[in-house]
Amino acid sequence: MATQPDARAALDRLPRVTLAQLPTPFEPLPNLTRALGGPALFIKRDDQTGLATGGNKTRKLEFLVAEALGAGADTLITAGSTQSNHARQTAAAAARRGLACHLVLYAPDGIAPREITGNLLIDHLLGATIHWTEERAPYAATLARVEAEVRAAGRRPHLIPYGGSNALGVAAYASAFLELADQMAGGPDPAAPFDAVVFATSSGGTQAGLLLGAQIAGLAGATALHGVSVDQPRAGFAPRVEALLRDGAALLGAEVPAGPEIIIDDRHLGGGYAVVGEPEREAIHLMARHEGILVDPVYTGRALAGLIDAIRRGEWRRGQRVLFWHTGGAAALFAFGDALNIG
Ligand SMILES: *Cc1c(COP(=O)(O)O)cnc(C)c1O
C-alpha cells in the first residue's frame, strides 16, 4: 500500500486557523489493560484538544472556521442536541476568532430545559445565542430560518454542518491519523501497527477522516478502524461514511479503492442516543478509577463499552494492541449525574 505524498501536500495547503493544542497525547493505559486482561491498550487524547474542554470537533473547526473567515463571515451557525459537544466547541471557536455564534439546539417540544448544565452551561458562558427546536437532526428547516434571520439583521452568517462533517471535517481527521502515524513512528515499536483503533462514530466525519488518513499514510487495512455507532444501525450509516470519505478524498486528490472496508459496530445502541445503560456506566467508572481519565455518557462511554465487550467476547486478545481514540465529551457528565447512579 503506497503513501500518497501529493494528497498529504494538498492537506498541508488547506487554509487552517489554530484552535487546538496539537499533537494531542498518545499514551499507554497500563491499569485498564491489567484490569481487562486482554490486549495492550493505548489512548489518543483528543479530549485534550484544549478548546473550552476540548474534543474532536476542534480539529474540524480549524478548517471550517478558516473557510468561514475566507468567505468574510462574521457569524457562525450550527446545530446539535441539548448537550452537543459540537455546538459548544463551535461557540468557543467563534469566541476565539471574534465571531458571533448562533446555536440551534434540540429539546423535546422545542422548549429550553429547566437545568442549564454541562455543555449548555458552557454555550451560555461563551456568549452563543441559542434557538430551541423540536426538529430532529440535521435540523435543516430551523437552520435555514435562523440563517435568514441573521442575514436580515445585516450580518454575514456561515453555516457549519451538523457534526462538522463535510469534506473539510474529513480532511481534519485525515490529518489526525497522520499525526498519530508520526507519533507511532517515534514510539517504542513503530513496526507494529495497532490491531484496532476504536472510537465513537455518529455524524461520520471522524471515521471517514481516519479512513482517508490511513489511505494517505499507506496504512489502509493494516489497522482495523473500528467505529462504535452511538445512534445508527450499520446498514443506513455505512453509505454515509463512504460518501464523506469520497468527498474528503476528492478535496485532497487522494485515491481510495472501490469498496473500502468500513467497520461500524452497531451492537451497542442500547436504549438509543444519549440513553445511559449499565455498559456505559461500567465503562465510565472503569476508565475513571483505573486511569484517572473521564469518558462521557453519550459517545466515548458507549465506544469504550464496545471495546470492553469485544475484549470479553475474545475478539481482541492478549498479545494484540488496541488504541482507544478519545473524542471528548466529558463536559456532558455534569448533565448525567442521575443516570450515572452517583449519590
Ligand atoms: C461528535 C462526537 C463524536 C462523533 O464524531 P463524528 O465525527 O460526528 O462521527 C464522538 N465523540 C464525541 C465526544 C463527539 O462529540
The ligand as an ORCA input file, in Angstrom:
! r2SCAN-3c Opt
* xyz 0 1
  C     -19.279     14.354     17.730
  C     -18.652     13.381     18.641
  C     -18.291     12.097     18.197
  C     -18.599     11.578     16.833
  O     -17.821     12.161     15.820
  P     -18.431     12.218     14.349
  O     -17.349     12.820     13.528
  O     -19.662     13.074     14.454
  O     -18.809     10.842     13.939
  C     -17.647     11.257     19.079
  N     -17.389     11.651     20.336
  C     -17.736     12.855     20.808
  C     -17.433     13.177     22.219
  C     -18.377     13.772     19.977
  O     -18.720     14.982     20.454
*
